[in-house]
């Protein structure tokens, strides 16, 4: 069986184009959304820690 090298190179090129397009249109937007969610979670965590510290201070005051 003979190997058609033009077809092999065309398939490799198509695969590389597919990977580039997926990274541009799919992977990057997903990373952006993940970063936004991580920032939001970090902000909520800091707020919860602040509220917990206030509650501990209020508890100490009432004791």
mmJSON file of the N, C-alpha and C atoms, coordinates in Angstrom:
{"data_MODEL":{"atom_site":{
"group_PDB":["ATOM","ATOM","ATOM","ATOM","ATOM","ATOM","ATOM","ATOM","ATOM","ATOM","ATOM","ATOM","ATOM","ATOM","ATOM","ATOM","ATOM","ATOM","ATOM","ATOM","ATOM","ATOM","ATOM","ATOM","ATOM","ATOM","ATOM","ATOM","ATOM","ATOM","ATOM","ATOM","ATOM","ATOM","ATOM","ATOM","ATOM","ATOM","ATOM","ATOM","ATOM","ATOM","ATOM","ATOM","ATOM","ATOM","ATOM","ATOM","ATOM","ATOM","ATOM","ATOM","ATOM","ATOM","ATOM","ATOM","ATOM","ATOM","ATOM","ATOM","ATOM","ATOM","ATOM","ATOM","ATOM","ATOM","ATOM","ATOM","ATOM","ATOM","ATOM","ATOM","ATOM","ATOM","ATOM","ATOM","ATOM","ATOM","ATOM","ATOM","ATOM","ATOM","ATOM","ATOM","ATOM","ATOM","ATOM","ATOM","ATOM","ATOM","ATOM","ATOM","ATOM","ATOM","ATOM","ATOM","ATOM","ATOM","ATOM","ATOM","ATOM","ATOM","ATOM","ATOM","ATOM","ATOM","ATOM","ATOM","ATOM","ATOM","ATOM","ATOM","ATOM","ATOM","ATOM","ATOM","ATOM","ATOM","ATOM","ATOM","ATOM","ATOM","ATOM","ATOM","ATOM","ATOM","ATOM","ATOM","ATOM","ATOM","ATOM","ATOM","ATOM","ATOM","ATOM","ATOM","ATOM","ATOM","ATOM","ATOM","ATOM","ATOM","ATOM","ATOM","ATOM","ATOM","ATOM","ATOM","ATOM","ATOM","ATOM","ATOM","ATOM","ATOM","ATOM","ATOM","ATOM","ATOM","ATOM","ATOM","ATOM","ATOM","ATOM","ATOM","ATOM","ATOM","ATOM","ATOM","ATOM","ATOM","ATOM","ATOM","ATOM","ATOM","ATOM","ATOM","ATOM","ATOM","ATOM","ATOM","ATOM","ATOM","ATOM","ATOM","ATOM","ATOM","ATOM","ATOM","ATOM"],
"id":[1,2,3,4,5,6,7,8,9,10,11,12,13,14,15,16,17,18,19,20,21,22,23,24,25,26,27,28,29,30,31,32,33,34,35,36,37,38,39,40,41,42,43,44,45,46,47,48,49,50,51,52,53,54,55,56,57,58,59,60,61,62,63,64,65,66,67,68,69,70,71,72,73,74,75,76,77,78,79,80,81,82,83,84,85,86,87,88,89,90,91,92,93,94,95,96,97,98,99,100,101,102,103,104,105,106,107,108,109,110,111,112,113,114,115,116,117,118,119,120,121,122,123,124,125,126,127,128,129,130,131,132,133,134,135,136,137,138,139,140,141,142,143,144,145,146,147,148,149,150,151,152,153,154,155,156,157,158,159,160,161,162,163,164,165,166,167,168,169,170,171,172,173,174,175,176,177,178,179,180,181,182,183,184,185,186,187,188,189],
"type_symbol":["N","C","C","N","C","C","N","C","C","N","C","C","N","C","C","N","C","C","N","C","C","N","C","C","N","C","C","N","C","C","N","C","C","N","C","C","N","C","C","N","C","C","N","C","C","N","C","C","N","C","C","N","C","C","N","C","C","N","C","C","N","C","C","N","C","C","N","C","C","N","C","C","N","C","C","N","C","C","N","C","C","N","C","C","N","C","C","N","C","C","N","C","C","N","C","C","N","C","C","N","C","C","N","C","C","N","C","C","N","C","C","N","C","C","N","C","C","N","C","C","N","C","C","N","C","C","N","C","C","N","C","C","N","C","C","N","C","C","N","C","C","N","C","C","N","C","C","N","C","C","N","C","C","N","C","C","N","C","C","N","C","C","N","C","C","N","C","C","N","C","C","N","C","C","N","C","C","N","C","C","N","C","C","N","C","C","N","C","C"],
"label_atom_id":["N","CA","C","N","CA","C","N","CA","C","N","CA","C","N","CA","C","N","CA","C","N","CA","C","N","CA","C","N","CA","C","N","CA","C","N","CA","C","N","CA","C","N","CA","C","N","CA","C","N","CA","C","N","CA","C","N","CA","C","N","CA","C","N","CA","C","N","CA","C","N","CA","C","N","CA","C","N","CA","C","N","CA","C","N","CA","C","N","CA","C","N","CA","C","N","CA","C","N","CA","C","N","CA","C","N","CA","C","N","CA","C","N","CA","C","N","CA","C","N","CA","C","N","CA","C","N","CA","C","N","CA","C","N","CA","C","N","CA","C","N","CA","C","N","CA","C","N","CA","C","N","CA","C","N","CA","C","N","CA","C","N","CA","C","N","CA","C","N","CA","C","N","CA","C","N","CA","C","N","CA","C","N","CA","C","N","CA","C","N","CA","C","N","CA","C","N","CA","C","N","CA","C","N","CA","C","N","CA","C","N","CA","C","N","CA","C","N","CA","C"],
"label_alt_id":[null,null,null,null,null,null,null,null,null,null,null,null,null,null,null,null,null,null,null,null,null,null,null,null,null,null,null,null,null,null,null,null,null,null,null,null,null,null,null,null,null,null,null,null,null,null,null,null,null,null,null,null,null,null,null,null,null,null,null,null,null,null,null,null,null,null,null,null,null,null,null,null,null,null,null,null,null,null,null,null,null,null,null,null,null,null,null,null,null,null,null,null,null,null,null,null,null,null,null,null,null,null,null,null,null,null,null,null,null,null,null,null,null,null,null,null,null,null,null,null,null,null,null,null,null,null,null,null,null,null,null,null,null,null,null,null,null,null,null,null,null,null,null,null,null,null,null,null,null,null,null,null,null,null,null,null,null,null,null,null,null,null,null,null,null,null,null,null,null,null,null,null,null,null,null,null,null,null,null,null,null,null,null,null,null,null,null,null,null],
"label_comp_id":["UNK","UNK","UNK","UNK","UNK","UNK","UNK","UNK","UNK","UNK","UNK","UNK","UNK","UNK","UNK","UNK","UNK","UNK","UNK","UNK","UNK","UNK","UNK","UNK","UNK","UNK","UNK","UNK","UNK","UNK","UNK","UNK","UNK","UNK","UNK","UNK","UNK","UNK","UNK","UNK","UNK","UNK","UNK","UNK","UNK","UNK","UNK","UNK","UNK","UNK","UNK","UNK","UNK","UNK","UNK","UNK","UNK","UNK","UNK","UNK","UNK","UNK","UNK","UNK","UNK","UNK","UNK","UNK","UNK","UNK","UNK","UNK","UNK","UNK","UNK","UNK","UNK","UNK","UNK","UNK","UNK","UNK","UNK","UNK","UNK","UNK","UNK","UNK","UNK","UNK","UNK","UNK","UNK","UNK","UNK","UNK","UNK","UNK","UNK","UNK","UNK","UNK","UNK","UNK","UNK","UNK","UNK","UNK","UNK","UNK","UNK","UNK","UNK","UNK","UNK","UNK","UNK","UNK","UNK","UNK","UNK","UNK","UNK","UNK","UNK","UNK","UNK","UNK","UNK","UNK","UNK","UNK","UNK","UNK","UNK","UNK","UNK","UNK","UNK","UNK","UNK","UNK","UNK","UNK","UNK","UNK","UNK","UNK","UNK","UNK","UNK","UNK","UNK","UNK","UNK","UNK","UNK","UNK","UNK","UNK","UNK","UNK","UNK","UNK","UNK","UNK","UNK","UNK","UNK","UNK","UNK","UNK","UNK","UNK","UNK","UNK","UNK","UNK","UNK","UNK","UNK","UNK","UNK","UNK","UNK","UNK","UNK","UNK","UNK"],
"label_asym_id":["A","A","A","A","A","A","A","A","A","A","A","A","A","A","A","A","A","A","A","A","A","A","A","A","A","A","A","A","A","A","A","A","A","A","A","A","A","A","A","A","A","A","A","A","A","A","A","A","A","A","A","A","A","A","A","A","A","A","A","A","A","A","A","A","A","A","A","A","A","A","A","A","A","A","A","A","A","A","A","A","A","A","A","A","A","A","A","A","A","A","A","A","A","A","A","A","A","A","A","A","A","A","A","A","A","A","A","A","A","A","A","A","A","A","A","A","A","A","A","A","A","A","A","A","A","A","A","A","A","A","A","A","A","A","A","A","A","A","A","A","A","A","A","A","A","A","A","A","A","A","A","A","A","A","A","A","A","A","A","A","A","A","A","A","A","A","A","A","A","A","A","A","A","A","A","A","A","A","A","A","A","A","A","A","A","A","A","A","A"],
"label_entity_id":["1","1","1","1","1","1","1","1","1","1","1","1","1","1","1","1","1","1","1","1","1","1","1","1","1","1","1","1","1","1","1","1","1","1","1","1","1","1","1","1","1","1","1","1","1","1","1","1","1","1","1","1","1","1","1","1","1","1","1","1","1","1","1","1","1","1","1","1","1","1","1","1","1","1","1","1","1","1","1","1","1","1","1","1","1","1","1","1","1","1","1","1","1","1","1","1","1","1","1","1","1","1","1","1","1","1","1","1","1","1","1","1","1","1","1","1","1","1","1","1","1","1","1","1","1","1","1","1","1","1","1","1","1","1","1","1","1","1","1","1","1","1","1","1","1","1","1","1","1","1","1","1","1","1","1","1","1","1","1","1","1","1","1","1","1","1","1","1","1","1","1","1","1","1","1","1","1","1","1","1","1","1","1","1","1","1","1","1","1"],
"label_seq_id":[1,1,1,2,2,2,3,3,3,4,4,4,5,5,5,6,6,6,7,7,7,8,8,8,9,9,9,10,10,10,11,11,11,12,12,12,13,13,13,14,14,14,15,15,15,16,16,16,17,17,17,18,18,18,19,19,19,20,20,20,21,21,21,22,22,22,23,23,23,24,24,24,25,25,25,26,26,26,27,27,27,28,28,28,29,29,29,30,30,30,31,31,31,32,32,32,33,33,33,34,34,34,35,35,35,36,36,36,37,37,37,38,38,38,39,39,39,40,40,40,41,41,41,42,42,42,43,43,43,44,44,44,45,45,45,46,46,46,47,47,47,48,48,48,49,49,49,50,50,50,51,51,51,52,52,52,53,53,53,54,54,54,55,55,55,56,56,56,57,57,57,58,58,58,59,59,59,60,60,60,61,61,61,62,62,62,63,63,63],
"pdbx_PDB_ins_code":[null,null,null,null,null,null,null,null,null,null,null,null,null,null,null,null,null,null,null,null,null,null,null,null,null,null,null,null,null,null,null,null,null,null,null,null,null,null,null,null,null,null,null,null,null,null,null,null,null,null,null,null,null,null,null,null,null,null,null,null,null,null,null,null,null,null,null,null,null,null,null,null,null,null,null,null,null,null,null,null,null,null,null,null,null,null,null,null,null,null,null,null,null,null,null,null,null,null,null,null,null,null,null,null,null,null,null,null,null,null,null,null,null,null,null,null,null,null,null,null,null,null,null,null,null,null,null,null,null,null,null,null,null,null,null,null,null,null,null,null,null,null,null,null,null,null,null,null,null,null,null,null,null,null,null,null,null,null,null,null,null,null,null,null,null,null,null,null,null,null,null,null,null,null,null,null,null,null,null,null,null,null,null,null,null,null,null,null,null],
"Cartn_x":[0.844,0.0,0.887,0.625,1.41,0.834,1.724,1.308,1.291,0.167,0.055,0.51,1.714,2.306,1.57,0.975,0.201,-0.972,-1.654,-2.776,-2.324,-1.199,-0.666,-0.367,0.33,0.666,-0.587,-1.551,-2.797,-3.547,-3.572,-4.246,-3.526,-2.214,-1.441,-1.718,-1.726,-2.016,-3.43,-4.388,-5.766,-5.868,-5.145,-5.164,-4.594,-3.482,-2.871,-3.789,-4.473,-5.438,-6.582,-7.062,-8.133,-7.718,-6.516,-6.023,-5.932,-5.43,-5.301,-6.684,-7.639,-8.987,-9.671,-9.505,-10.104,-9.506,-8.201,-7.565,-8.064,-8.201,-8.603,-10.065,-10.951,-12.378,-12.975,-12.295,-12.875,-12.042,-10.768,-9.913,-9.732,-9.444,-9.224,-10.472,-11.663,-12.858,-13.139,-12.871,-13.073,-12.105,-10.855,-9.882,-10.301,-10.85,-11.305,-12.444,-13.397,-14.517,-14.027,-13.09,-12.543,-11.826,-11.106,-10.404,-11.394,-12.482,-13.505,-14.138,-14.447,-15.046,-14.078,-12.806,-11.812,-11.689,-11.728,-11.673,-12.899,-14.067,-15.299,-15.271,-14.804,-14.717,-13.733,-12.607,-11.619,-12.213,-12.976,-13.613,-14.623,-15.418,-16.399,-15.711,-14.586,-13.845,-13.312,-12.769,-12.26,-13.389,-14.528,-15.685,-16.134,-16.155,-16.555,-15.553,-14.266,-13.266,-13.416,-13.708,-13.914,-15.123,-16.202,-17.411,-17.168,-16.403,-16.099,-15.252,-14.31,-13.485,-14.344,-15.292,-16.197,-17.063,-17.521,-18.352,-17.542,-16.3,-15.448,-15.201,-15.017,-14.798,-16.06,-17.212,-18.465,-18.681,-18.339,-18.477,-17.569,-16.351,-15.421,-15.922,-16.535,-17.074,-18.216,-19.095,-20.26,-19.89,-18.769,-18.343,-17.736],
"Cartn_y":[-1.178,0.0,1.238,2.117,3.331,4.425,5.214,6.319,7.594,8.258,9.532,10.622,11.14,12.083,13.411,13.782,15.018,14.922,13.787,13.586,13.58,12.955,12.912,14.327,15.099,16.469,17.336,17.129,17.898,17.567,16.316,15.948,16.51,16.496,17.081,18.575,19.249,20.681,20.959,20.175,20.355,20.147,19.174,18.933,20.122,20.665,21.821,23.04,23.232,24.329,24.114,22.886,22.573,22.865,22.465,22.721,24.218,24.98,26.428,27.079,26.668,27.242,26.884,25.654,25.261,26.052,26.267,27.036,28.473,29.048,30.447,30.652,29.793,30.009,29.26,28.272,27.483,27.571,27.316,27.22,28.578,29.622,30.942,31.481,31.402,31.881,31.086,29.794,28.99,29.431,29.706,30.184,31.535,32.405,33.713,33.558,32.693,32.46,31.855,30.913,30.3,31.336,32.258,33.3,34.23,34.59,35.441,34.749,33.475,32.732,32.616,32.389,32.279,33.603,34.708,36.027,36.247,35.885,36.045,35.203,33.98,33.101,33.671,34.197,34.786,36.0,36.823,37.983,37.545,36.552,36.051,35.453,34.766,34.158,35.237,36.31,37.403,38.064,38.239,38.831,37.928,36.635,35.698,35.718,35.798,35.877,37.167,38.268,39.542,39.474,38.918,38.79,37.861,36.814,35.896,36.601,37.424,38.166,39.161,39.813,40.731,39.981,38.811,38.016,37.571,37.191,36.799,37.993,39.157,40.355,40.7,40.592,40.863,39.854,38.598,37.562,37.875,38.298,38.646,39.859,40.786,41.988,41.613,40.754,40.373,39.487,38.792,37.952,38.847],
"Cartn_z":[0.0,0.0,0.0,-0.915,-1.048,-0.153,0.405,1.262,0.427,0.415,-0.28,0.69,0.476,1.427,1.442,0.328,0.306,1.276,1.295,2.197,3.652,3.931,5.296,5.777,4.977,5.382,5.493,4.611,4.68,5.965,6.36,7.602,8.822,8.797,9.907,9.984,8.855,8.82,9.324,8.889,9.356,10.865,11.381,12.821,13.579,13.106,13.76,13.708,12.587,12.477,13.453,13.573,14.509,15.95,16.319,17.675,17.935,16.974,17.128,17.28,16.472,16.55,17.864,18.31,19.584,20.734,20.687,21.756,21.722,20.558,20.44,20.825,20.348,20.537,21.72,22.25,23.327,24.598,24.505,25.694,26.373,25.612,26.199,26.891,26.289,27.005,28.288,28.266,29.465,30.557,30.191,31.176,31.765,30.943,31.429,32.43,32.12,33.026,34.334,34.255,35.461,36.324,35.703,36.449,37.141,36.443,37.058,38.258,38.116,39.226,40.394,40.11,41.166,41.918,41.206,41.838,42.713,42.211,42.977,44.249,44.146,45.322,46.33,45.864,46.776,47.498,46.786,47.41,48.462,48.138,49.108,50.328,50.105,51.213,52.147,51.578,52.397,53.187,52.56,53.255,54.398,54.174,55.226,56.385,56.064,57.128,57.927,57.239,57.919,58.844,58.356,59.179,60.369,60.16,61.255,62.32,61.893,62.846,63.628,62.951,63.644,64.652,64.273,65.177,66.393,66.192,67.316,68.243,67.64,68.447,69.236,68.606,69.307,70.423,70.195,71.221,72.411,72.112,73.187,73.968,73.278,73.93,74.869,74.441,75.262,76.448,76.358,77.459,78.51],
"occupancy":[1.0,1.0,1.0,1.0,1.0,1.0,1.0,1.0,1.0,1.0,1.0,1.0,1.0,1.0,1.0,1.0,1.0,1.0,1.0,1.0,1.0,1.0,1.0,1.0,1.0,1.0,1.0,1.0,1.0,1.0,1.0,1.0,1.0,1.0,1.0,1.0,1.0,1.0,1.0,1.0,1.0,1.0,1.0,1.0,1.0,1.0,1.0,1.0,1.0,1.0,1.0,1.0,1.0,1.0,1.0,1.0,1.0,1.0,1.0,1.0,1.0,1.0,1.0,1.0,1.0,1.0,1.0,1.0,1.0,1.0,1.0,1.0,1.0,1.0,1.0,1.0,1.0,1.0,1.0,1.0,1.0,1.0,1.0,1.0,1.0,1.0,1.0,1.0,1.0,1.0,1.0,1.0,1.0,1.0,1.0,1.0,1.0,1.0,1.0,1.0,1.0,1.0,1.0,1.0,1.0,1.0,1.0,1.0,1.0,1.0,1.0,1.0,1.0,1.0,1.0,1.0,1.0,1.0,1.0,1.0,1.0,1.0,1.0,1.0,1.0,1.0,1.0,1.0,1.0,1.0,1.0,1.0,1.0,1.0,1.0,1.0,1.0,1.0,1.0,1.0,1.0,1.0,1.0,1.0,1.0,1.0,1.0,1.0,1.0,1.0,1.0,1.0,1.0,1.0,1.0,1.0,1.0,1.0,1.0,1.0,1.0,1.0,1.0,1.0,1.0,1.0,1.0,1.0,1.0,1.0,1.0,1.0,1.0,1.0,1.0,1.0,1.0,1.0,1.0,1.0,1.0,1.0,1.0,1.0,1.0,1.0,1.0,1.0,1.0],
"B_iso_or_equiv":[0.0,0.0,0.0,0.0,0.0,0.0,0.0,0.0,0.0,0.0,0.0,0.0,0.0,0.0,0.0,0.0,0.0,0.0,0.0,0.0,0.0,0.0,0.0,0.0,0.0,0.0,0.0,0.0,0.0,0.0,0.0,0.0,0.0,0.0,0.0,0.0,0.0,0.0,0.0,0.0,0.0,0.0,0.0,0.0,0.0,0.0,0.0,0.0,0.0,0.0,0.0,0.0,0.0,0.0,0.0,0.0,0.0,0.0,0.0,0.0,0.0,0.0,0.0,0.0,0.0,0.0,0.0,0.0,0.0,0.0,0.0,0.0,0.0,0.0,0.0,0.0,0.0,0.0,0.0,0.0,0.0,0.0,0.0,0.0,0.0,0.0,0.0,0.0,0.0,0.0,0.0,0.0,0.0,0.0,0.0,0.0,0.0,0.0,0.0,0.0,0.0,0.0,0.0,0.0,0.0,0.0,0.0,0.0,0.0,0.0,0.0,0.0,0.0,0.0,0.0,0.0,0.0,0.0,0.0,0.0,0.0,0.0,0.0,0.0,0.0,0.0,0.0,0.0,0.0,0.0,0.0,0.0,0.0,0.0,0.0,0.0,0.0,0.0,0.0,0.0,0.0,0.0,0.0,0.0,0.0,0.0,0.0,0.0,0.0,0.0,0.0,0.0,0.0,0.0,0.0,0.0,0.0,0.0,0.0,0.0,0.0,0.0,0.0,0.0,0.0,0.0,0.0,0.0,0.0,0.0,0.0,0.0,0.0,0.0,0.0,0.0,0.0,0.0,0.0,0.0,0.0,0.0,0.0,0.0,0.0,0.0,0.0,0.0,0.0],
"pdbx_formal_charge":[null,null,null,null,null,null,null,null,null,null,null,null,null,null,null,null,null,null,null,null,null,null,null,null,null,null,null,null,null,null,null,null,null,null,null,null,null,null,null,null,null,null,null,null,null,null,null,null,null,null,null,null,null,null,null,null,null,null,null,null,null,null,null,null,null,null,null,null,null,null,null,null,null,null,null,null,null,null,null,null,null,null,null,null,null,null,null,null,null,null,null,null,null,null,null,null,null,null,null,null,null,null,null,null,null,null,null,null,null,null,null,null,null,null,null,null,null,null,null,null,null,null,null,null,null,null,null,null,null,null,null,null,null,null,null,null,null,null,null,null,null,null,null,null,null,null,null,null,null,null,null,null,null,null,null,null,null,null,null,null,null,null,null,null,null,null,null,null,null,null,null,null,null,null,null,null,null,null,null,null,null,null,null,null,null,null,null,null,null],
"auth_seq_id":[1,1,1,2,2,2,3,3,3,4,4,4,5,5,5,6,6,6,7,7,7,8,8,8,9,9,9,10,10,10,11,11,11,12,12,12,13,13,13,14,14,14,15,15,15,16,16,16,17,17,17,18,18,18,19,19,19,20,20,20,21,21,21,22,22,22,23,23,23,24,24,24,25,25,25,26,26,26,27,27,27,28,28,28,29,29,29,30,30,30,31,31,31,32,32,32,33,33,33,34,34,34,35,35,35,36,36,36,37,37,37,38,38,38,39,39,39,40,40,40,41,41,41,42,42,42,43,43,43,44,44,44,45,45,45,46,46,46,47,47,47,48,48,48,49,49,49,50,50,50,51,51,51,52,52,52,53,53,53,54,54,54,55,55,55,56,56,56,57,57,57,58,58,58,59,59,59,60,60,60,61,61,61,62,62,62,63,63,63],
"auth_comp_id":["UNK","UNK","UNK","UNK","UNK","UNK","UNK","UNK","UNK","UNK","UNK","UNK","UNK","UNK","UNK","UNK","UNK","UNK","UNK","UNK","UNK","UNK","UNK","UNK","UNK","UNK","UNK","UNK","UNK","UNK","UNK","UNK","UNK","UNK","UNK","UNK","UNK","UNK","UNK","UNK","UNK","UNK","UNK","UNK","UNK","UNK","UNK","UNK","UNK","UNK","UNK","UNK","UNK","UNK","UNK","UNK","UNK","UNK","UNK","UNK","UNK","UNK","UNK","UNK","UNK","UNK","UNK","UNK","UNK","UNK","UNK","UNK","UNK","UNK","UNK","UNK","UNK","UNK","UNK","UNK","UNK","UNK","UNK","UNK","UNK","UNK","UNK","UNK","UNK","UNK","UNK","UNK","UNK","UNK","UNK","UNK","UNK","UNK","UNK","UNK","UNK","UNK","UNK","UNK","UNK","UNK","UNK","UNK","UNK","UNK","UNK","UNK","UNK","UNK","UNK","UNK","UNK","UNK","UNK","UNK","UNK","UNK","UNK","UNK","UNK","UNK","UNK","UNK","UNK","UNK","UNK","UNK","UNK","UNK","UNK","UNK","UNK","UNK","UNK","UNK","UNK","UNK","UNK","UNK","UNK","UNK","UNK","UNK","UNK","UNK","UNK","UNK","UNK","UNK","UNK","UNK","UNK","UNK","UNK","UNK","UNK","UNK","UNK","UNK","UNK","UNK","UNK","UNK","UNK","UNK","UNK","UNK","UNK","UNK","UNK","UNK","UNK","UNK","UNK","UNK","UNK","UNK","UNK","UNK","UNK","UNK","UNK","UNK","UNK"],
"auth_asym_id":["A","A","A","A","A","A","A","A","A","A","A","A","A","A","A","A","A","A","A","A","A","A","A","A","A","A","A","A","A","A","A","A","A","A","A","A","A","A","A","A","A","A","A","A","A","A","A","A","A","A","A","A","A","A","A","A","A","A","A","A","A","A","A","A","A","A","A","A","A","A","A","A","A","A","A","A","A","A","A","A","A","A","A","A","A","A","A","A","A","A","A","A","A","A","A","A","A","A","A","A","A","A","A","A","A","A","A","A","A","A","A","A","A","A","A","A","A","A","A","A","A","A","A","A","A","A","A","A","A","A","A","A","A","A","A","A","A","A","A","A","A","A","A","A","A","A","A","A","A","A","A","A","A","A","A","A","A","A","A","A","A","A","A","A","A","A","A","A","A","A","A","A","A","A","A","A","A","A","A","A","A","A","A","A","A","A","A","A","A"],
"auth_atom_id":["N","CA","C","N","CA","C","N","CA","C","N","CA","C","N","CA","C","N","CA","C","N","CA","C","N","CA","C","N","CA","C","N","CA","C","N","CA","C","N","CA","C","N","CA","C","N","CA","C","N","CA","C","N","CA","C","N","CA","C","N","CA","C","N","CA","C","N","CA","C","N","CA","C","N","CA","C","N","CA","C","N","CA","C","N","CA","C","N","CA","C","N","CA","C","N","CA","C","N","CA","C","N","CA","C","N","CA","C","N","CA","C","N","CA","C","N","CA","C","N","CA","C","N","CA","C","N","CA","C","N","CA","C","N","CA","C","N","CA","C","N","CA","C","N","CA","C","N","CA","C","N","CA","C","N","CA","C","N","CA","C","N","CA","C","N","CA","C","N","CA","C","N","CA","C","N","CA","C","N","CA","C","N","CA","C","N","CA","C","N","CA","C","N","CA","C","N","CA","C","N","CA","C","N","CA","C","N","CA","C","N","CA","C","N","CA","C","N","CA","C"],
"pdbx_PDB_model_num":[1,1,1,1,1,1,1,1,1,1,1,1,1,1,1,1,1,1,1,1,1,1,1,1,1,1,1,1,1,1,1,1,1,1,1,1,1,1,1,1,1,1,1,1,1,1,1,1,1,1,1,1,1,1,1,1,1,1,1,1,1,1,1,1,1,1,1,1,1,1,1,1,1,1,1,1,1,1,1,1,1,1,1,1,1,1,1,1,1,1,1,1,1,1,1,1,1,1,1,1,1,1,1,1,1,1,1,1,1,1,1,1,1,1,1,1,1,1,1,1,1,1,1,1,1,1,1,1,1,1,1,1,1,1,1,1,1,1,1,1,1,1,1,1,1,1,1,1,1,1,1,1,1,1,1,1,1,1,1,1,1,1,1,1,1,1,1,1,1,1,1,1,1,1,1,1,1,1,1,1,1,1,1,1,1,1,1,1,1]
}}}
